[in-house]
């Protein structure tokens, strides 16, 4: 822990390091839990092209679903977007030459809803800062969904960005109150109240629900607590949640089988996302038992798309599969693959929430978008998202 900062931070959060670029972005802790989740989903959706595009889009139903709104609750979505546009993001940083840079920007420069699409943008200066992984740690949505407290999620975000150093460094108590969104409350000027109502519950939720374990430490001036920091270590029970999109899939044994068959990395991960490990394993076994297959990777694609099963006899190669249903399923596969990881996850959750019959729900869990029992409903779902999806079929 020799690299833990020893000096107090002033202004926005800043780790003390002179010879390398170190930055921190402070976002008001007054955001509600849903607003904070919304902010993370929007950022993840835009992250790959933050400095290349000026505007970003998500379909509004997907966005609502991802942050826990009713998929048609656009009024709540509007209120949350308005809150993000009114929220200030502040940075205070040292560049490689040790020069200080301070800046401030609204969290979103604008947002609008039109024809079921949410369009939004960041200021160029903020986009530049957010695009640097040293500045902002993207929050895994699998972890985010577990949080039920806005204070816990706010504390998690501000601890996780320091997880590689093992400590947040010392935060003056007034800075910490700002992070938690309680700086204006006289009640929380008392550390006793702050600890009982904010710190202890937030720490307990983080340690139970996230990929890190944090331990608060305080120092005093006289009898009063003046500063707080959090020691951080990996949570071995939930560390797998820290894997980025695709990394976890690459550890699956079935992924190695796909790659050995000649399936490209991206396609292998798409199939795992769409179908799941069990289905992929089943179809790989099926293909392995067939004789005279010249292109096993293509045959596997057909087996997944048309749900080839044992006992059906030899199936037609992919080039000769011409049924209208197969074409539609192929179109669904392509549409799903074209979505961002955030959207793909939301699409599946949104559709699954509509399935009431147990057998259909289990079939969708097993086969994803290639579920035969849900085919008609799947086609309708994608037509609602993309009205011209099957025009050529």
C-alpha positions in Angstrom: 0.0 0.0 0.0 3.0 2.3 -0.5 1.1 4.1 -3.3 -1.9 5.1 -1.1 -2.2 8.9 -1.1 -1.2 10.5 2.2 -2.4 14.0 1.7 -5.9 15.4 1.9 -7.8 15.9 -1.2 -9.1 19.3 -2.0 -11.8 20.2 -4.5 -13.0 17.2 -6.5 -11.6 13.8 -5.7 -7.9 13.5 -6.7 -5.3 10.9 -6.1 -1.9 12.4 -5.4 0.5 11.3 -8.1 2.8 13.7 -9.8 4.4 11.8 -12.6 1.4 10.2 -14.3 -2.0 11.3 -15.5 -4.4 10.8 -12.6 -7.9 12.2 -12.7 -11.2 11.9 -11.0 -14.7 12.9 -11.9 -17.1 13.9 -9.2 -20.9 13.6 -10.0 -23.3 14.9 -7.5 -24.5 12.2 -5.1 -28.0 13.7 -5.2 -28.9 11.5 -8.1 -31.6 9.0 -7.3 -30.8 5.3 -7.6 -32.6 5.1 -11.0 -31.0 8.2 -12.3 -27.6 6.9 -11.4 -28.3 3.6 -13.1 -29.6 5.5 -16.1 -26.4 7.5 -16.3 -24.3 4.3 -16.3 -26.5 2.6 -19.0 -26.3 5.7 -21.3 -22.5 5.9 -20.8 -22.0 2.2 -21.5 -24.1 2.5 -24.7 -22.0 5.4 -25.9 -18.6 4.4 -24.6 -17.0 2.9 -27.7 -17.6 6.0 -29.7 -17.6 8.7 -27.1 -15.0 10.9 -28.9 -16.1 10.0 -32.4 -19.8 10.8 -32.3 -21.6 13.8 -31.1 -25.0 12.2 -30.5 -26.0 8.8 -29.3 -29.3 6.8 -29.5 -31.1 4.0 -27.6 -34.6 2.9 -28.1 -36.6 4.2 -25.1 -38.2 0.9 -24.2 -34.8 -0.8 -23.9 -33.5 2.1 -21.8 -36.6 1.9 -19.4 -36.1 -1.8 -19.0 -32.4 -1.5 -18.3 -32.9 0.9 -15.4 -36.0 -0.7 -13.9 -38.8 1.4 -15.2 -42.0 0.1 -16.7 -41.1 -0.2 -20.4 -43.8 2.4 -21.2 -43.1 4.8 -18.4 -41.8 7.6 -20.5 -42.8 10.3 -18.0 -40.4 8.9 -15.4 -37.8 8.5 -18.0 -38.2 12.2 -19.0 -37.9 13.3 -15.4 -34.7 11.3 -15.0 -33.2 12.6 -18.2 -34.0 16.1 -17.0 -32.3 15.4 -13.8 -29.1 14.2 -15.6 -29.1 17.4 -17.7 -29.3 19.5 -14.6 -26.6 17.5 -12.7 -23.0 18.9 -12.7 -20.0 16.7 -13.3 -16.7 18.2 -12.1 -13.2 17.1 -12.6 -9.9 18.1 -11.0 -6.8 16.5 -12.5 -3.1 16.4 -12.9 -1.7 15.8 -16.4 1.7 14.1 -17.1 3.5 17.3 -16.4 1.9 17.9 -13.1 -0.3 20.7 -14.3 -3.6 21.2 -12.7 -6.9 21.1 -14.8 -10.3 21.8 -13.3 -13.5 21.7 -15.3 -17.2 21.5 -14.9 -20.0 20.3 -17.3 -23.6 19.2 -17.1 -23.7 15.4 -17.1 -25.8 15.4 -20.3 -25.6 18.3 -22.7 -29.0 17.5 -24.0 -31.5 14.6 -24.3 -34.7 14.1 -26.3 -37.3 11.5 -26.9 -38.8 11.1 -30.4 -40.5 8.2 -32.1 -39.6 5.9 -29.3 -35.9 6.8 -29.5 -33.8 8.5 -26.8 -31.2 10.7 -28.3 -28.6 12.3 -26.0 -25.1 13.9 -26.0 -22.2 14.8 -23.7 -20.2 18.0 -23.9 -17.0 17.5 -25.9 -14.9 18.2 -22.8 -16.7 15.7 -20.6 -16.8 13.1 -23.3 -13.0 13.3 -23.6 -12.6 12.8 -19.9 -15.1 9.9 -19.7 -13.5 8.1 -22.6 -10.3 7.7 -20.6 -10.4 4.5 -18.6 -8.0 6.0 -16.1 -10.7 8.6 -15.4 -13.9 6.7 -15.2 -14.5 3.0 -14.4 -17.4 1.6 -16.3 -19.8 -0.1 -13.9 -20.8 -3.6 -14.9 -24.6 -3.6 -15.3 -24.9 -7.1 -13.7 -23.5 -5.6 -10.5 -25.5 -2.4 -10.8 -28.8 -4.2 -10.9 -28.2 -5.7 -7.5 -28.1 -2.4 -5.8 -31.3 -1.2 -4.0 -29.8 2.0 -2.4 -28.6 5.1 -4.2 -26.1 5.8 -1.5 -24.6 2.3 -1.9 -24.3 2.6 -5.6 -22.7 6.0 -5.3 -20.2 4.8 -2.8 -19.5 1.7 -4.9 -18.8 3.8 -8.0 -16.4 6.1 -6.1 -14.6 3.1 -4.5 -14.4 0.9 -7.5 -12.4 3.4 -9.5 -9.7 3.0 -6.9 -9.9 -0.8 -6.7 -6.4 -1.4 -8.3 -4.7 0.7 -5.7 -6.4 -0.9 -2.7 -7.7 2.3 -1.1 -9.6 5.5 -2.0 -7.2 7.7 -0.2 -8.4 10.1 2.5 -11.5 12.1 1.7 -12.3 15.1 4.0 -15.7 14.4 5.5 -17.3 17.3 3.7 -16.2 15.9 0.4 -17.6 12.5 1.4 -20.9 14.1 2.3 -21.0 15.7 -1.2 -20.4 12.3 -2.8 -23.3 10.8 -0.8 -25.6 13.7 -1.7 -26.2 14.8 1.9 -23.9 17.9 2.1 -27.0 20.2 2.6 -28.4 18.1 5.5 -27.7 19.4 9.0 -28.6 15.9 10.4 -25.6 14.3 8.6 -23.1 16.9 9.9 -23.0 14.5 12.9 -20.6 11.6 12.0 -22.7 9.4 14.3 -25.7 9.9 12.1 -23.7 9.7 8.9 -22.2 6.5 9.9 -25.4 4.8 11.2 -27.7 5.9 8.3 -25.3 6.2 5.3 -21.9 4.5 5.7 -22.8 1.2 7.5 -25.8 0.3 5.3 -23.9 1.3 2.1 -20.8 -0.8 3.1 -23.0 -3.8 4.0 -24.8 -3.7 0.6 -21.5 -3.3 -1.4 -19.9 -6.2 0.4 -22.9 -8.4 -0.1 -23.8 -7.5 -3.7 -20.7 -6.4 -5.6 -17.3 -7.6 -6.7 -15.3 -5.7 -4.1 -15.2 -5.6 -0.3 -14.6 -2.3 1.4 -13.7 -1.4 4.9 -14.0 2.2 6.2 -11.2 3.8 8.1 -11.3 7.2 9.8 -8.9 9.7 11.3 -9.7 12.4 13.8 -8.8 15.9 14.8 -9.2 15.9 18.5 -12.4 13.9 19.2 -14.1 14.6 15.9 -13.8 12.5 12.7 -12.3 14.7 10.0 -11.5 12.3 7.2 -12.5 8.9 5.9 -11.1 6.4 3.4 -12.1 2.9 2.3 -9.7 0.0 2.0 -10.7 -2.1 -1.0 -10.1 -5.7 -1.9 -11.6 -8.2 -4.4 -14.7 -10.1 -3.3 -13.8 -13.7 -4.3 -17.4 -14.8 -4.3 -18.5 -12.2 -6.8 -15.3 -11.4 -8.7 -16.7 -13.0 -11.9 -19.1 -10.1 -12.2 -16.2 -7.9 -12.9 -15.6 -9.5 -16.2 -16.3 -7.3 -19.2 -18.6 -8.4 -22.0 -17.1 -11.5 -23.7 -14.4 -12.2 -21.2 -16.5 -14.6 -19.1 -17.7 -16.3 -22.3 -14.1 -16.9 -23.4 -13.5 -18.9 -20.2 -16.4 -21.4 -21.0 -15.2 -24.8 -22.2 -17.7 -24.7 -25.0 -16.0 -21.5 -26.3 -12.8 -23.5 -27.0 -14.8 -26.1 -28.9 -16.3 -23.4 -31.1 -13.0 -21.8 -31.8 -11.5 -25.3 -32.6 -14.3 -25.7 -35.2 -13.2 -22.5 -36.9 -15.9 -20.2 -35.5 -14.6 -16.6 -35.2 -14.2 -15.1 -31.7 -17.0 -12.5 -32.1 -19.4 -15.0 -33.7 -18.7 -17.5 -30.9 -19.5 -15.0 -28.3 -22.7 -13.9 -30.1 -23.9 -17.5 -30.2 -23.2 -18.0 -26.6 -25.2 -14.8 -25.8 -28.1 -15.9 -28.0 -28.2 -19.6 -27.3 -26.4 -20.3 -24.0 -23.7 -22.9 -23.2 -26.1 -25.9 -23.0 -27.6 -25.4 -26.4 -24.3 -24.8 -28.0 -22.9 -27.9 -26.4 -25.9 -30.0 -27.6 -25.5 -28.8 -31.2 -21.8 -29.3 -31.2 -22.3 -32.9 -30.2 -25.0 -33.2 -32.9 -22.7 -31.9 -35.6 -19.9 -34.1 -34.5 -22.0 -37.2 -35.1 -22.9 -36.3 -38.7 -20.8 -37.8 -41.5 -19.7 -36.1 -44.7 -19.9 -32.5 -43.4 -17.6 -30.3 -45.4 -18.0 -27.1 -43.5 -18.8 -28.0 -39.8 -19.0 -24.3 -38.7 -21.7 -23.6 -41.3 -23.5 -26.8 -40.4 -23.4 -25.7 -36.8 -24.9 -22.4 -37.7 -27.8 -24.1 -39.4 -28.3 -26.5 -36.5 -28.5 -23.6 -34.1 -30.8 -21.6 -36.3 -33.2 -24.4 -37.2 -32.8 -26.4 -33.9 -31.6 -29.6 -35.4 -32.2 -32.5 -33.0 -31.2 -36.2 -32.6 -33.5 -38.6 -34.4 -34.5 -36.2 -37.2 -32.1 -37.7 -39.7 -29.6 -35.8 -41.7 -30.4 -32.1 -42.2 -29.9 -29.9 -45.2 -26.7 -27.9 -45.3 -27.0 -24.2 -44.5 -26.9 -23.1 -48.1 -30.1 -25.1 -48.9 -32.2 -24.0 -46.0 -34.8 -21.8 -47.6 -37.9 -21.9 -45.4 -39.6 -18.6 -44.6 -39.4 -19.4 -40.9 -35.7 -20.1 -41.1 -35.1 -16.8 -43.0 -37.0 -14.9 -40.3 -35.0 -16.6 -37.5 -31.8 -15.7 -39.4 -33.0 -12.1 -39.6 -33.7 -12.2 -35.8 -30.2 -13.5 -35.2 -28.7 -10.8 -37.2 -30.7 -8.0 -35.6 -29.9 -9.3 -32.1 -26.2 -9.5 -33.0 -26.2 -5.9 -34.3 -27.3 -4.6 -30.9 -24.9 -3.3 -28.3 -24.2 -5.6 -25.2 -26.5 -3.3 -23.2 -29.3 -3.5 -25.7 -29.0 -7.2 -26.2 -29.4 -7.8 -22.4 -32.4 -5.5 -22.2 -34.1 -7.0 -25.3 -33.9 -10.5 -23.8 -35.1 -9.4 -20.4 -37.9 -7.3 -21.9 -39.2 -10.2 -24.0 -38.8 -12.8 -21.2 -40.9 -10.6 -18.9 -43.8 -11.0 -21.3 -43.8 -14.8 -21.3 -46.4 -16.2 -18.9 -46.4 -19.9 -19.8 -43.7 -22.0 -18.0 -42.9 -24.2 -21.0 -42.4 -21.2 -23.3 -40.3 -19.4 -20.7 -38.1 -22.4 -20.2 -37.7 -22.8 -24.0 -36.7 -19.2 -24.3 -34.2 -19.5 -21.4 -32.6 -22.5 -23.3 -32.8 -21.4 -26.9 -32.9 -17.6 -26.7 -34.2 -15.9 -29.9 -34.1 -19.3 -31.7 -36.9 -20.6 -29.3 -39.4 -22.6 -31.5 -42.2 -22.3 -29.0 -41.9 -18.5 -29.0 -41.2 -18.0 -32.7 -44.4 -16.0 -33.5 -44.0 -13.8 -30.4 -40.3 -13.3 -31.2 -41.1 -12.1 -34.7 -43.7 -9.6 -33.4 -41.3 -8.3 -30.8 -38.6 -7.6 -33.4 -41.2 -6.0 -35.7 -42.1 -3.6 -33.0 -38.5 -2.6 -32.6 -37.8 -2.6 -36.3 -41.0 -2.2 -38.3 -39.3 -3.1 -41.6 -37.4 -6.1 -40.1 -39.0 -8.7 -42.3 -40.1 -6.8 -45.3 -37.9 -8.7 -47.6 -39.0 -12.1 -46.3 
